[in-house]
Amino acid sequence: MPRTRNEAAHRATRTRILEAAQGLFARQGFQGTGMAAICEAVGMSPGTLYRYFPSKDAIIEAFVEEELAESLASLEPLLEAKNVVAVLVDLIDEAVVAASDPEYIAVATEVVAEAHRNSTVGAHVATLQQTVFRTLAAALERARGTGAIDAEVDVEAAAATFLALIDGATTLGASIGELGAPRRRAFLDRLVRRTLGA
């Protein structure tokens, strides 16, 4: 009788590998980290590690997939929000808060750099960006249809601009974060409200 896999244990081990790899990528860069270093960090033989991730590309693709899942989850409230401005301000502000985590920023930067070097990783990142863009545009379209924002708003242009703002906040948001939450949120609220005519 074939042995069944313990899914909870499998997910826990995958998470442990990803966390170890994230720390190494943040300190040494993606190119500077070998699979042997990841094996050592998690205390695992190469044969066992390769059962979870057959390559470094597979590890970085897993980071992108997790980012996609988290991004879509963060956009869910926007799809049904009555107050689109408040939810958008929350999303942008959360990106600024993420900029206070140097390890997260280092790995995010490594993923973007690897996307330019590696077409497979690039395709995963493009899928992430396009999926998030379409979801945000759909949420703004819904808001426009209900009259929550100006009927003349170009929802695709707005979605692209807000995503650029979120990406910029994620990678360059430290100085914005230093303003303090009340000032930052007041300005973001004004910016989003005026942009959308809400």
Z-matrix of the N, CA and C atoms (Angstrom, degrees):
N
C 1 1.461
C 2 1.541 1 108.57
N 3 1.368 2 117.40 1 128.21
C 4 1.466 3 119.09 2 -178.16
C 5 1.524 4 111.96 3 -66.38
N 6 1.333 5 114.90 4 145.42
C 7 1.463 6 119.99 5 -179.11
C 8 1.527 7 109.54 6 -79.54
N 9 1.324 8 117.01 7 130.32
C 10 1.464 9 120.80 8 179.24
C 11 1.524 10 109.55 9 -85.97
N 12 1.330 11 114.79 10 146.37
C 13 1.459 12 120.25 11 -178.22
C 14 1.525 13 110.92 12 -82.51
N 15 1.313 14 115.90 13 136.36
C 16 1.467 15 120.99 14 174.22
C 17 1.527 16 107.37 15 -79.06
N 18 1.341 17 116.48 16 102.59
C 19 1.468 18 120.71 17 -173.17
C 20 1.526 19 112.31 18 -62.51
N 21 1.322 20 117.19 19 -39.38
C 22 1.471 21 120.13 20 -178.95
C 23 1.526 22 110.11 21 -64.17
N 24 1.327 23 116.63 22 -43.52
C 25 1.468 24 120.70 23 179.27
C 26 1.527 25 110.35 24 -66.85
N 27 1.329 26 116.17 25 -38.34
C 28 1.465 27 120.46 26 178.89
C 29 1.536 28 110.72 27 -62.56
N 30 1.338 29 116.49 28 -45.90
C 31 1.474 30 120.51 29 179.56
C 32 1.527 31 110.69 30 -64.06
N 33 1.333 32 116.27 31 -39.82
C 34 1.467 33 120.04 32 -179.71
C 35 1.527 34 110.79 33 -63.50
N 36 1.329 35 116.90 34 -40.93
C 37 1.464 36 120.33 35 179.27
C 38 1.522 37 110.51 36 -67.96
N 39 1.326 38 117.32 37 -42.32
C 40 1.471 39 120.56 38 176.62
C 41 1.527 40 110.60 39 -57.48
N 42 1.322 41 115.83 40 -44.30
C 43 1.465 42 120.57 41 -179.70
C 44 1.526 43 110.22 42 -62.41
N 45 1.339 44 116.97 43 -41.89
C 46 1.464 45 121.24 44 -179.84
C 47 1.527 46 110.43 45 -63.14
N 48 1.316 47 117.18 46 -40.56
C 49 1.462 48 121.30 47 178.09
C 50 1.523 49 110.32 48 -64.82
N 51 1.339 50 116.63 49 -45.78
C 52 1.465 51 120.60 50 -179.01
C 53 1.528 52 111.20 51 -62.92
N 54 1.320 53 116.94 52 -39.72
C 55 1.469 54 120.08 53 179.43
C 56 1.528 55 110.97 54 -65.53
N 57 1.325 56 116.19 55 -41.51
C 58 1.465 57 119.46 56 178.23
C 59 1.522 58 110.55 57 -65.58
N 60 1.322 59 116.48 58 -43.55
C 61 1.466 60 120.77 59 179.48
C 62 1.523 61 110.72 60 -63.57
N 63 1.332 62 116.53 61 -39.68
C 64 1.464 63 119.93 62 179.69
C 65 1.524 64 110.89 63 -59.65
N 66 1.325 65 116.82 64 -44.77
C 67 1.455 66 120.30 65 178.91
C 68 1.522 67 112.04 66 -61.55
N 69 1.329 68 116.05 67 -42.06
C 70 1.466 69 120.18 68 179.37
C 71 1.525 70 111.42 69 -67.70
N 72 1.333 71 116.56 70 -43.92
C 73 1.469 72 119.93 71 179.54
C 74 1.523 73 110.73 72 -62.18
N 75 1.328 74 116.62 73 -37.26
C 76 1.470 75 120.15 74 -179.57
C 77 1.526 76 110.98 75 -66.53
N 78 1.345 77 116.34 76 -38.13
C 79 1.476 78 119.94 77 -176.95
C 80 1.527 79 113.18 78 -84.87
N 81 1.345 80 116.62 79 -37.88
C 82 1.467 81 120.51 80 -170.22
C 83 1.520 82 113.67 81 -114.31
N 84 1.327 83 117.04 82 -8.60
C 85 1.452 84 119.99 83 -175.67
C 86 1.513 85 111.10 84 83.52
N 87 1.327 86 115.42 85 158.35
C 88 1.458 87 119.54 86 -179.22
C 89 1.522 88 110.94 87 -65.92
N 90 1.336 89 116.44 88 -44.84
C 91 1.462 90 120.14 89 -178.29
C 92 1.526 91 111.68 90 -67.23
N 93 1.323 92 116.68 91 -28.55
C 94 1.461 93 120.50 92 -176.99
C 95 1.511 94 114.80 93 -87.74
N 96 1.318 95 117.17 94 1.36
C 97 1.468 96 121.55 95 -178.06
C 98 1.517 97 109.90 96 -113.05
N 99 1.318 98 116.43 97 122.55
C 100 1.462 99 121.19 98 177.36
C 101 1.519 100 111.52 99 -97.61
N 102 1.300 101 116.02 100 164.09
C 103 1.466 102 120.36 101 178.43
C 104 1.526 103 110.81 102 -62.79
N 105 1.341 104 116.94 103 -30.53
C 106 1.469 105 120.11 104 178.94
C 107 1.522 106 110.60 105 -62.75
N 108 1.345 107 116.97 106 -38.21
C 109 1.464 108 120.57 107 179.23
C 110 1.522 109 110.69 108 -67.37
N 111 1.317 110 116.44 109 -36.42
C 112 1.467 111 120.14 110 178.24
C 113 1.523 112 109.61 111 -67.99
N 114 1.331 113 116.41 112 -42.14
C 115 1.473 114 120.21 113 176.86
C 116 1.529 115 110.34 114 -56.99
N 117 1.331 116 115.67 115 -45.88
C 118 1.464 117 120.10 116 -179.26
C 119 1.525 118 111.02 117 -63.58
N 120 1.325 119 116.91 118 -41.20
C 121 1.467 120 120.91 119 -177.48
C 122 1.521 121 112.28 120 -64.42
N 123 1.332 122 117.14 121 -33.78
C 124 1.471 123 120.00 122 -179.14
C 125 1.521 124 112.43 123 -98.61
N 126 1.361 125 116.36 124 -2.41
C 127 1.467 126 119.45 125 -179.57
C 128 1.509 127 112.09 126 64.75
N 129 1.334 128 115.81 127 49.06
C 130 1.462 129 120.49 128 -172.59
C 131 1.529 130 109.04 129 -135.62
N 132 1.307 131 116.67 130 144.91
C 133 1.462 132 120.06 131 177.47
C 134 1.527 133 109.58 132 -73.50
N 135 1.342 134 116.95 133 154.63
C 136 1.462 135 119.21 134 178.15
C 137 1.532 136 112.96 135 -56.45
N 138 1.329 137 116.07 136 -40.86
C 139 1.465 138 119.66 137 -179.47
C 140 1.518 139 112.06 138 -59.29
N 141 1.338 140 116.33 139 -40.64
C 142 1.467 141 120.12 140 179.28
C 143 1.516 142 110.76 141 -70.23
N 144 1.334 143 116.97 142 -44.40
C 145 1.469 144 120.36 143 -179.75
C 146 1.524 145 111.44 144 -59.46
N 147 1.335 146 116.05 145 -42.38
C 148 1.462 147 119.42 146 -177.12
C 149 1.531 148 112.53 147 -67.61
N 150 1.310 149 117.50 148 -16.45
C 151 1.468 150 119.41 149 174.18
C 152 1.527 151 110.71 150 -71.24
N 153 1.331 152 116.14 151 -27.14
C 154 1.474 153 120.98 152 178.75
C 155 1.525 154 111.78 153 -92.09
N 156 1.331 155 115.83 154 -43.12
C 157 1.459 156 121.41 155 -178.75
C 158 1.529 157 108.14 156 -139.57
N 159 1.318 158 117.97 157 111.81
C 160 1.465 159 120.09 158 -176.71
C 161 1.525 160 114.67 159 -73.29
N 162 1.346 161 116.98 160 -9.92
C 163 1.466 162 119.75 161 -178.46
C 164 1.524 163 109.92 162 -162.41
N 165 1.345 164 115.96 163 168.83
C 166 1.466 165 119.60 164 173.49
C 167 1.522 166 110.36 165 -64.59
N 168 1.334 167 116.97 166 -35.36
C 169 1.464 168 119.77 167 177.03
C 170 1.529 169 110.47 168 -56.37
N 171 1.333 170 115.99 169 -41.62
C 172 1.471 171 119.67 170 -179.60
C 173 1.520 172 110.95 171 -63.62
N 174 1.333 173 117.02 172 -34.54
C 175 1.464 174 120.78 173 178.38
C 176 1.519 175 110.51 174 -68.33
N 177 1.322 176 116.82 175 -46.55
C 178 1.460 177 118.74 176 -178.41
C 179 1.525 178 110.66 177 -68.80
N 180 1.335 179 117.30 178 -32.66
C 181 1.469 180 120.42 179 175.07
C 182 1.529 181 110.33 180 -64.53
N 183 1.330 182 116.41 181 -35.27
C 184 1.466 183 119.56 182 176.95
C 185 1.515 184 111.01 183 -65.54
N 186 1.355 185 117.22 184 -37.59
C 187 1.463 186 120.21 185 174.98
C 188 1.528 187 110.39 186 -59.73
N 189 1.332 188 116.66 187 -44.07
C 190 1.463 189 120.99 188 -178.92
C 191 1.528 190 110.55 189 -64.89
N 192 1.328 191 116.80 190 -41.75
C 193 1.465 192 120.50 191 178.80
C 194 1.524 193 111.13 192 -62.81
N 195 1.332 194 116.46 193 -40.51
C 196 1.471 195 119.59 194 177.55
C 197 1.524 196 110.75 195 -64.89
N 198 1.336 197 116.03 196 -40.12
C 199 1.464 198 120.65 197 178.84
C 200 1.518 199 110.36 198 -63.70
N 201 1.335 200 117.09 199 -39.31
C 202 1.464 201 120.88 200 177.83
C 203 1.521 202 110.59 201 -62.98
N 204 1.333 203 116.56 202 -46.69
C 205 1.463 204 120.24 203 179.91
C 206 1.525 205 111.16 204 -61.17
N 207 1.340 206 116.03 205 -42.52
C 208 1.471 207 119.60 206 179.62
C 209 1.525 208 111.26 207 -67.77
N 210 1.334 209 116.89 208 -39.25
C 211 1.468 210 120.51 209 -179.96
C 212 1.519 211 110.67 210 -64.51
N 213 1.335 212 117.01 211 -44.53
C 214 1.462 213 120.24 212 -179.94
C 215 1.525 214 110.88 213 -65.73
N 216 1.327 215 116.60 214 -38.31
C 217 1.467 216 119.59 215 177.20
C 218 1.515 217 110.86 216 -63.40
N 219 1.350 218 116.86 217 -38.46
C 220 1.464 219 119.91 218 -179.50
C 221 1.525 220 111.52 219 -70.71
N 222 1.341 221 117.10 220 -24.65
C 223 1.461 222 120.55 221 179.21
C 224 1.527 223 113.51 222 -84.77
N 225 1.321 224 117.57 223 -15.74
C 226 1.471 225 120.75 224 -177.82
C 227 1.527 226 113.16 225 -53.60
N 228 1.353 227 118.84 226 -45.27
C 229 1.472 228 117.90 227 179.81
C 230 1.527 229 112.51 228 -60.72
N 231 1.337 230 116.90 229 -28.68
C 232 1.457 231 121.02 230 -178.50
C 233 1.521 232 111.23 231 -68.32
N 234 1.339 233 116.91 232 -30.13
C 235 1.458 234 120.96 233 -176.59
C 236 1.525 235 112.20 234 -68.39
N 237 1.327 236 116.77 235 -22.49
C 238 1.468 237 119.97 236 -179.41
C 239 1.520 238 112.79 237 -122.88
N 240 1.325 239 116.60 238 7.94
C 241 1.469 240 119.60 239 -173.46
C 242 1.522 241 111.73 240 -71.01
N 243 1.318 242 115.55 241 138.18
C 244 1.458 243 120.36 242 170.19
C 245 1.524 244 109.46 243 -82.45
N 246 1.336 245 115.79 244 -33.89
C 247 1.460 246 120.77 245 178.68
C 248 1.528 247 108.88 246 -105.10
N 249 1.332 248 115.56 247 85.35
C 250 1.456 249 121.59 248 -176.49
C 251 1.526 250 111.00 249 -62.23
N 252 1.328 251 116.63 250 -38.63
C 253 1.463 252 120.85 251 -178.28
C 254 1.520 253 110.42 252 -59.39
N 255 1.321 254 117.56 253 -49.01
C 256 1.464 255 121.24 254 -177.25
C 257 1.523 256 111.54 255 -60.40
N 258 1.335 257 116.74 256 -41.43
C 259 1.468 258 119.79 257 -178.55
C 260 1.524 259 110.61 258 -69.74
N 261 1.349 260 117.48 259 -40.83
C 262 1.461 261 120.19 260 177.83
C 263 1.525 262 111.26 261 -63.81
N 264 1.320 263 116.18 262 -41.62
C 265 1.464 264 119.87 263 177.77
C 266 1.521 265 109.83 264 -60.99
N 267 1.331 266 117.07 265 -41.06
C 268 1.469 267 120.94 266 177.02
C 269 1.528 268 110.91 267 -59.33
N 270 1.348 269 116.76 268 -45.05
C 271 1.462 270 120.93 269 -178.29
C 272 1.526 271 111.50 270 -61.61
N 273 1.336 272 115.97 271 -45.82
C 274 1.462 273 119.75 272 -179.21
C 275 1.524 274 110.42 273 -67.38
N 276 1.333 275 115.64 274 -40.22
C 277 1.460 276 119.52 275 -179.02
C 278 1.529 277 111.15 276 -65.96
N 279 1.323 278 116.74 277 -36.66
C 280 1.461 279 120.50 278 177.72
C 281 1.530 280 110.53 279 -63.19
N 282 1.343 281 116.18 280 -35.57
C 283 1.461 282 119.94 281 177.14
C 284 1.522 283 110.45 282 -65.06
N 285 1.328 284 116.93 283 -38.04
C 286 1.466 285 120.75 284 177.72
C 287 1.526 286 109.78 285 -65.19
N 288 1.321 287 116.65 286 -42.28
C 289 1.460 288 120.70 287 179.13
C 290 1.527 289 110.07 288 -62.30
N 291 1.352 290 116.67 289 -39.13
C 292 1.478 291 120.60 290 178.97
C 293 1.517 292 111.08 291 -60.45
N 294 1.345 293 116.35 292 -28.57
C 295 1.462 294 120.39 293 -179.35
C 296 1.523 295 112.28 294 -67.61
N 297 1.326 296 117.00 295 -11.04
C 298 1.465 297 119.40 296 178.07
C 299 1.533 298 111.64 297 -83.66
N 300 1.343 299 117.19 298 -5.42
C 301 1.462 300 122.12 299 178.90
C 302 1.528 301 108.73 300 -100.95
N 303 1.334 302 118.43 301 98.86
C 304 1.465 303 120.43 302 -174.97
C 305 1.516 304 113.74 303 -60.83
N 306 1.341 305 117.79 304 -32.57
C 307 1.462 306 119.29 305 -179.78
C 308 1.521 307 110.23 306 -67.94
N 309 1.331 308 116.75 307 -42.52
C 310 1.469 309 120.52 308 178.75
C 311 1.523 310 109.95 309 -60.59
N 312 1.331 311 117.23 310 -45.54
C 313 1.460 312 121.40 311 -178.45
C 314 1.520 313 110.44 312 -64.52
N 315 1.329 314 117.26 313 -41.76
C 316 1.463 315 120.24 314 -179.71
C 317 1.525 316 110.93 315 -61.09
N 318 1.336 317 116.61 316 -44.13
C 319 1.463 318 119.64 317 -179.00
C 320 1.528 319 110.57 318 -70.05
N 321 1.336 320 117.74 319 -40.54
C 322 1.466 321 120.73 320 177.83
C 323 1.524 322 110.50 321 -58.89
N 324 1.322 323 116.47 322 -41.01
C 325 1.464 324 121.16 323 178.68
C 326 1.520 325 110.64 324 -65.75
N 327 1.345 326 116.92 325 -40.20
C 328 1.463 327 120.92 326 177.74
C 329 1.530 328 111.19 327 -63.09
N 330 1.328 329 117.06 328 -40.11
C 331 1.469 330 120.68 329 179.60
C 332 1.527 331 110.24 330 -62.63
N 333 1.335 332 116.17 331 -45.39
C 334 1.466 333 120.18 332 179.68
C 335 1.528 334 110.33 333 -62.08
N 336 1.330 335 116.68 334 -44.21
C 337 1.467 336 120.01 335 179.35
C 338 1.520 337 111.12 336 -62.72
N 339 1.330 338 116.88 337 -42.89
C 340 1.463 339 120.44 338 -179.38
C 341 1.522 340 111.01 339 -67.03
N 342 1.324 341 117.66 340 -31.13
C 343 1.460 342 121.16 341 178.16
C 344 1.526 343 111.25 342 -62.07
N 345 1.332 344 116.82 343 -30.25
C 346 1.468 345 120.77 344 178.00
C 347 1.524 346 112.19 345 -79.01
N 348 1.338 347 116.37 346 -24.94
C 349 1.467 348 120.51 347 -178.02
C 350 1.523 349 112.60 348 -92.21
N 351 1.317 350 116.62 349 -27.41
C 352 1.460 351 121.70 350 -168.69
C 353 1.530 352 109.29 351 -126.24
N 354 1.316 353 116.74 352 116.31
C 355 1.464 354 120.46 353 -173.93
C 356 1.534 355 112.49 354 -65.56
N 357 1.321 356 117.40 355 -31.15
C 358 1.472 357 119.75 356 179.57
C 359 1.525 358 110.31 357 -68.21
N 360 1.328 359 115.85 358 -47.54
C 361 1.463 360 119.88 359 176.68
C 362 1.530 361 109.56 360 -63.87
N 363 1.337 362 116.12 361 -40.57
C 364 1.462 363 120.59 362 178.52
C 365 1.511 364 112.24 363 -58.05
N 366 1.330 365 116.75 364 -39.78
C 367 1.466 366 120.27 365 179.08
C 368 1.519 367 110.70 366 -65.64
N 369 1.337 368 118.04 367 -38.65
C 370 1.459 369 121.45 368 177.75
C 371 1.532 370 111.00 369 -65.04
N 372 1.336 371 116.35 370 -43.17
C 373 1.459 372 120.15 371 179.67
C 374 1.521 373 110.25 372 -65.72
N 375 1.350 374 117.43 373 -40.18
C 376 1.469 375 120.79 374 178.26
C 377 1.523 376 111.02 375 -62.35
N 378 1.333 377 116.74 376 -39.78
C 379 1.471 378 120.68 377 177.35
C 380 1.523 379 110.55 378 -62.95
N 381 1.335 380 116.02 379 -42.86
C 382 1.464 381 120.49 380 177.08
C 383 1.525 382 110.24 381 -58.37
N 384 1.324 383 116.97 382 -50.72
C 385 1.464 384 120.85 383 -176.33
C 386 1.522 385 111.64 384 -63.40
N 387 1.337 386 116.72 385 -43.81
C 388 1.463 387 120.04 386 -178.28
C 389 1.525 388 111.95 387 -68.16
N 390 1.330 389 117.05 388 -38.44
C 391 1.463 390 120.14 389 179.39
C 392 1.520 391 110.96 390 -65.27
N 393 1.324 392 116.57 391 -44.61
C 394 1.458 393 120.75 392 179.00
C 395 1.529 394 110.00 393 -65.62
N 396 1.339 395 117.08 394 -41.86
C 397 1.468 396 121.11 395 178.50
C 398 1.530 397 110.84 396 -59.54
N 399 1.337 398 117.06 397 -48.63
C 400 1.469 399 119.95 398 -178.47
C 401 1.524 400 111.41 399 -63.35
N 402 1.325 401 116.72 400 -38.41
C 403 1.461 402 120.31 401 179.69
C 404 1.521 403 111.11 402 -65.88
N 405 1.323 404 116.91 403 -43.79
C 406 1.458 405 120.92 404 179.09
C 407 1.527 406 110.76 405 -66.17
N 408 1.335 407 117.23 406 -42.26
C 409 1.468 408 120.46 407 178.64
C 410 1.523 409 110.70 408 -62.34
N 411 1.338 410 117.07 409 -39.58
C 412 1.464 411 120.69 410 178.66
C 413 1.521 412 110.95 411 -64.45
N 414 1.334 413 116.48 412 -39.53
C 415 1.468 414 120.16 413 178.86
C 416 1.525 415 110.49 414 -65.04
N 417 1.327 416 117.42 415 -40.91
C 418 1.462 417 120.70 416 178.91
C 419 1.534 418 110.97 417 -69.32
N 420 1.327 419 116.52 418 -35.94
C 421 1.469 420 120.41 419 176.60
C 422 1.518 421 110.54 420 -61.70
N 423 1.326 422 115.28 421 -42.73
C 424 1.466 423 119.43 422 177.78
C 425 1.524 424 110.32 423 -62.32
N 426 1.336 425 116.30 424 -44.14
C 427 1.463 426 120.24 425 -179.99
C 428 1.529 427 110.91 426 -63.10
N 429 1.320 428 116.44 427 -37.85
C 430 1.470 429 120.04 428 178.05
C 431 1.528 430 110.38 429 -65.77
N 432 1.336 431 115.85 430 -39.37
C 433 1.458 432 120.28 431 -179.76
C 434 1.516 433 113.26 432 -65.91
N 435 1.316 434 116.88 433 -30.24
C 436 1.469 435 120.34 434 -179.79
C 437 1.526 436 112.55 435 -90.48
N 438 1.334 437 116.45 436 -2.46
C 439 1.456 438 119.45 437 -179.88
C 440 1.508 439 114.33 438 83.23
N 441 1.337 440 116.89 439 10.13
C 442 1.470 441 119.82 440 -179.83
C 443 1.523 442 111.39 441 -73.39
N 444 1.344 443 116.61 442 -24.91
C 445 1.454 444 120.86 443 175.00
C 446 1.527 445 108.32 444 -130.08
N 447 1.322 446 116.42 445 168.71
C 448 1.461 447 122.48 446 -176.83
C 449 1.532 448 111.23 447 -57.51
N 450 1.334 449 116.43 448 135.50
C 451 1.459 450 121.76 449 -179.25
C 452 1.524 451 112.57 450 -64.95
N 453 1.344 452 117.49 451 -19.97
C 454 1.460 453 121.56 452 -177.83
C 455 1.529 454 113.19 453 -90.06
N 456 1.318 455 117.76 454 -1.61
C 457 1.469 456 120.55 455 -178.27
C 458 1.528 457 110.31 456 -65.72
N 459 1.333 458 116.23 457 130.62
C 460 1.464 459 122.36 458 172.82
C 461 1.530 460 106.21 459 -81.17
N 462 1.329 461 116.48 460 100.66
C 463 1.467 462 119.82 461 -170.76
C 464 1.529 463 112.40 462 -65.41
N 465 1.330 464 118.18 463 -33.36
C 466 1.469 465 119.32 464 179.50
C 467 1.527 466 110.67 465 -70.13
N 468 1.345 467 116.36 466 -42.39
C 469 1.464 468 119.16 467 177.61
C 470 1.524 469 110.32 468 -64.13
N 471 1.345 470 116.11 469 -40.13
C 472 1.465 471 120.21 470 179.05
C 473 1.523 472 110.48 471 -64.43
N 474 1.344 473 117.04 472 -44.30
C 475 1.465 474 120.69 473 -179.98
C 476 1.522 475 110.73 474 -61.11
N 477 1.338 476 116.79 475 -44.48
C 478 1.464 477 120.49 476 -179.90
C 479 1.527 478 110.99 477 -63.35
N 480 1.329 479 116.55 478 -40.17
C 481 1.472 480 120.70 479 -178.99
C 482 1.522 481 111.13 480 -68.04
N 483 1.333 482 116.73 481 -43.16
C 484 1.464 483 119.29 482 -179.90
C 485 1.522 484 110.98 483 -66.57
N 486 1.340 485 117.29 484 -37.01
C 487 1.465 486 118.98 485 177.31
C 488 1.523 487 111.25 486 -66.23
N 489 1.340 488 116.94 487 -37.20
C 490 1.466 489 119.84 488 175.72
C 491 1.523 490 110.09 489 -63.44
N 492 1.335 491 116.10 490 -38.44
C 493 1.463 492 120.34 491 178.31
C 494 1.530 493 111.00 492 -65.69
N 495 1.334 494 115.92 493 -41.67
C 496 1.468 495 120.34 494 179.00
C 497 1.523 496 110.52 495 -65.44
N 498 1.353 497 116.73 496 -44.24
C 499 1.467 498 119.83 497 178.37
C 500 1.524 499 110.82 498 -62.34
N 501 1.327 500 115.99 499 -42.03
C 502 1.460 501 119.67 500 178.49
C 503 1.510 502 112.11 501 -64.36
N 504 1.332 503 116.03 502 -39.37
C 505 1.460 504 119.66 503 178.52
C 506 1.523 505 110.95 504 -65.19
N 507 1.342 506 115.89 505 -36.32
C 508 1.457 507 119.84 506 -178.97
C 509 1.521 508 111.61 507 -65.51
N 510 1.330 509 116.72 508 -40.13
C 511 1.462 510 119.26 509 -175.18
C 512 1.523 511 113.80 510 -95.74
N 513 1.334 512 117.03 511 -24.03
C 514 1.462 513 119.71 512 -175.11
C 515 1.525 514 112.55 513 -127.12
N 516 1.335 515 116.03 514 18.72
C 517 1.454 516 119.32 515 -169.97
C 518 1.511 517 116.71 516 -82.26
N 519 1.333 518 118.58 517 0.35
C 520 1.464 519 119.79 518 -176.69
C 521 1.524 520 111.04 519 -59.05
N 522 1.335 521 117.17 520 -44.94
C 523 1.471 522 119.74 521 -178.26
C 524 1.527 523 111.26 522 -67.49
N 525 1.338 524 116.26 523 -34.54
C 526 1.465 525 119.50 524 176.90
C 527 1.521 526 109.33 525 -66.33
N 528 1.342 527 115.57 526 -41.85
C 529 1.457 528 120.20 527 -179.31
C 530 1.510 529 112.77 528 -61.30
N 531 1.347 530 116.56 529 -29.25
C 532 1.463 531 120.63 530 -178.94
C 533 1.522 532 112.79 531 -69.80
N 534 1.338 533 116.37 532 -14.29
C 535 1.461 534 118.78 533 177.66
C 536 1.526 535 111.57 534 -65.90
N 537 1.320 536 116.07 535 -26.05
C 538 1.454 537 120.29 536 -174.60
C 539 1.522 538 109.64 537 96.12
N 540 1.316 539 115.80 538 145.06
C 541 1.461 540 121.38 539 -173.50
C 542 1.526 541 114.54 540 -56.80
N 543 1.340 542 120.50 541 -46.22
C 544 1.475 543 119.16 542 -177.03
C 545 1.525 544 113.31 543 -60.71
N 546 1.337 545 117.98 544 -47.70
C 547 1.468 546 121.04 545 179.97
C 548 1.520 547 110.81 546 -65.04
N 549 1.325 548 115.50 547 -42.91
C 550 1.466 549 120.07 548 -178.17
C 551 1.524 550 111.07 549 -62.44
N 552 1.319 551 115.99 550 -48.62
C 553 1.460 552 119.77 551 -177.36
C 554 1.524 553 111.28 552 -66.95
N 555 1.324 554 117.73 553 -36.38
C 556 1.465 555 120.35 554 179.07
C 557 1.531 556 110.02 555 -62.56
N 558 1.334 557 115.98 556 -42.34
C 559 1.457 558 118.96 557 -179.86
C 560 1.521 559 110.76 558 -69.48
N 561 1.350 560 117.57 559 -44.13
C 562 1.457 561 120.53 560 179.62
C 563 1.531 562 111.01 561 -60.85
N 564 1.325 563 116.01 562 -40.26
C 565 1.464 564 120.35 563 178.99
C 566 1.530 565 110.06 564 -60.77
N 567 1.321 566 115.92 565 -45.08
C 568 1.464 567 120.37 566 -179.96
C 569 1.529 568 110.97 567 -64.92
N 570 1.330 569 116.16 568 -42.47
C 571 1.456 570 121.55 569 -179.81
C 572 1.538 571 111.64 570 -60.96
N 573 1.323 572 115.77 571 -50.15
C 574 1.468 573 120.58 572 -177.97
C 575 1.521 574 110.30 573 -67.00
N 576 1.318 575 116.67 574 -44.28
C 577 1.463 576 120.26 575 -178.21
C 578 1.527 577 110.71 576 -60.21
N 579 1.325 578 116.71 577 -45.60
C 580 1.478 579 119.31 578 -177.85
C 581 1.532 580 111.15 579 -71.18
N 582 1.325 581 117.32 580 -36.38
C 583 1.458 582 120.47 581 179.05
C 584 1.523 583 111.72 582 -62.82
N 585 1.316 584 115.74 583 -41.27
C 586 1.471 585 120.37 584 -176.52
C 587 1.514 586 113.45 585 -92.50
N 588 1.324 587 117.67 586 -6.29
C 589 1.449 588 119.60 587 -176.36
C 590 1.518 589 112.38 588 62.49
N 591 1.331 590 114.73 589 36.73
C 592 1.472 591 119.37 590 -175.99
C 593 1.519 592 109.96 591 -88.01
